[in-house]
Amino acid sequence: MSHIAYVNGRYLPQRLAQVHIEDRGYQFADGVYEVMCIWNGAPADYEAHIVRLNRSLNELRMASPASDGALKLIVQEIVRRNHVEKGTVYMQVNRGVAPRAHAFPGASVKPSLIVTAKHGAGPSDSVAEHGVKVISMADMRWERCDIKSVGLLPNTLAKQAAAEAKAFEAILYLPDGTVTEASASNAWMVTPDKVIVTHPTTNAILGGVTRARVLKIAKDAGYAVQERPFTLEEARKGKEVFLTGTTTFVMPVVEIDDKPIANGGPGTVALDLRQRYRTYMDSLTEAAWDA
Ligand code: PDD
């Protein structure tokens, strides 16, 4: 079955969908994006993704390509036309098409909007039950990691390094040892006295939608939670380390740079949060489009 993509007002078979060679997303990575999970045909945290998309657009002084209402209809249509039960929707907004020049083009240049869908969501349960290995790497990104920009070269280099080391992810750290996040997910640890810790939402990390959902789930379940920086050293000596993200759900980390965390098995807190997150996902219905 061929995938259907939405490109600037048209629904097309993905192989025929094209963007202009002078699109600023292509030439300058002058674009922002969102990836949301579809579960039982319904979106996880739809509203939070749209709030973050609008924030990214605002921060870059980029116009919205569509009203929130029109965008929702497009996303719903892409989910419907691609028959997505469990999968992801990708949305990208670029500043538009103009002769190449670094400064912004005039206001007559309209932003481009692309929406696509994929089947398959999250890693398999057996991956999570065993936990994953990660590597650590210097965070060499810019100072606005809070913007979900398509400028992802440092993230792709980090993920490639992880893949070459047969690891699931690369955890990124600053020169002072602070762990910011991972290449495409947020990083967490559990202290020896069972406090859940994750980096606060500053410019140094992407404010993950899954991160916010898992924070709420953890607090509601009665866990002690702190949003504060932690170092790679503290994480190595922690009781648990785990990751969260739209394509990761909650993933226990069992080794950093080939050294085990605690006893080298997936942590009970991470597995419990993963289960609770799954319960949230399983509860999604049509009503989630308006949640
Ligand atoms: N990435 N941090 C980074 C750098 C990310 O790229 C992502 C998500 C996250 C987790 O955010 P969320 O929970 O909202 O998915 C954290 C997406 C999935 C991607 O680039 O494909």
Boltz pocket constraint, residues with backbone or C-beta under 6 A from the ligand:
constraints:
  - pocket:
      binder: B
      contacts: [[A, 35], [A, 155], [A, 181], [A, 182], [A, 183], [A, 184], [A, 185], [A, 186], [A, 206], [A, 207], [A, 208], [A, 209], [A, 210], [A, 211], [A, 244], [A, 245], [A, 246], [A, 247]]
      max_distance: 6.0
